[in-house]
Amino acid sequence: MSDANDHGVNPEKDLSASNLPGQRGQGGEEIRVQRGMFGANNGGDTSGYGGLVRSVRLPGPATRPYGGWFDEVADELEGALEEQGLLPENAIEKTVVDRDELTFHIEREHLVRVARTLRDDPALRFELCTGVSGVHFPNDKGRELHAVYHLRSITHNRLIRLEVSCPDSDPHIPSLFSVYPTNDWHERETYDFFGIVFDGHPALTRIMMPDDWQGFPQRKDYPLGGIPVEYKGAQIPAPDQRRSYS
């Protein structure tokens, strides 16, 4: 950890500090302390923010009442899971309300059931999943990889998120293809860039990078430079020799 004597004041450690606006205080879980604008530690910081020190936090769980229709959605989801014989606290790790957005953090083994409940329950009706995004937090030990699903209810005009985490050592999350078929390509892209394996996906292959590409380019520990060009000598197969995804 840094203090004011070596790398400057961290305004989230010293709430009296006034060198930065927009202090978020002690809310949430701190996963690391970042120095400089981009957290670079292997060279000079030329951004002009070399003295910046700030906490990187994940939003903490919210307490009721959440406000607005958030309570209605949470109550209905928890009630629907109980009707299926699943205790809500076993499926929902935490409920987060941050920046006026509602996110349910789901245990990965219950992801498919929760998503199907959100889709099919008449009081919820989140019919559309607009995609899944990968996130890599190398310092979030035991849950370094996160998958974030954006769900929209056209019936009720509502938008929520589901977030699921898994460790680098076991990067497996159930596929939601059976619930939201449009996730087919989104899960393939997240696998391609972050290395999250979506169990049950019908054709989990790379979608952007070559099949033999080593590593996952959007992970935080992926090298940023000095990578040899890997396309030299590549050949495009004839149409009748290309892969089929169906």
Disulfide bonds with the S-S distance in Angstrom:
none
